[in-house]
Amino acid sequence: MLKDIENRDDIYILIKAFYVKLMNDDVMRHFFIEFEQPEALENHLQILVDFWDNILFFSGGYRKNAMAPHLKIHKNKPFKKEHFTHWLSSFNSAVDELFEGEMAHTAKSRALSIATVMKIKISEQNK
């Protein structure tokens, strides 16, 4: 039986596993080239841990605009429906491989909400 997501350490484990999946996914890899160096990846993972710690545990540790960097990336490397599908599938797979329980379910639910909002914002930007 797997444990539930309980703290920042668990979030780090989840996000690192998730990024391994993304960086090894032929459809997604090109979005993550800038994180191929271990130091750059580690810095980015810490930002994501802050983000998810705030999303799951309302820690208040993330105060940036999460949408802004994605909209900037979209200008040079457009996000398509398949990218959102792969992103969500990779996230859910990482959660299911490592955790189970209420917070694991909440993480997957919030990831779906994030992907949905991002798709809407990007479609608005394309108008």
Number of C-alpha atoms within 10 A of each C-alpha: 6 10 12 16 23 15 11 18 12 17 23 18 16 22 20 19 18 20 20 13 20 21 17 12 14 10 13 18 15 13 18 13 11 10 16 12 9 9 10 11 17 14 11 14 19 16 15 18 22 19 21 23 22 16 17 18 14 11 13 11 15 17 9 10 8 13 13 10 10 17 17 11 12 16 12 9 12 14 19 12 8 11 15 17 13 17 21 18 18 19 22 19 16 21 24 16 11 17 20 15 13 10 17 21 17 14 19 19 12 15 19 19 12 15 16 12 13 18 16 12 14 18 12 9 11 10 5
